[in-house]
Amino acid sequence: MKHSITVTWIALLVLTIAVSIISTIANEWAIVLILAFSFLKFTGIAFYFMELKKAHIFWKLALLLFLGFFYILIWSTL
């Protein structure tokens, strides 16, 4: 358990640094990458630190569907 949380925390740090580096690029693909990395970060936080991995399948699916819908909605406005 401790190892999994540490790996998730390090992955979140790497993704945060990657987002800050990518944010200096001014093109459409940078925005898509930032959204994708934010999606990964949010799911990592939700599943490991908010313990959604122990929740009922309905809540897992609801979160992933909402994030997918949100990602498509934002991406379609670019």
Residue pairs with C-beta under 8 A, 6 or more apart in sequence:
4 48
5 48
5 49
8 44
8 48
8 49
11 40
11 44
12 41
12 44
12 45
15 37
15 40
15 41
15 44
16 41
18 37
19 34
19 37
19 38
19 41
22 30
22 33
22 34
22 37
23 30
23 34
28 78
31 78
32 75
32 78
35 71
35 74
35 75
36 71
39 67
39 71
42 67
43 63
43 64
43 67
46 52
46 63
47 53
47 60
52 59
52 60
52 63
53 60
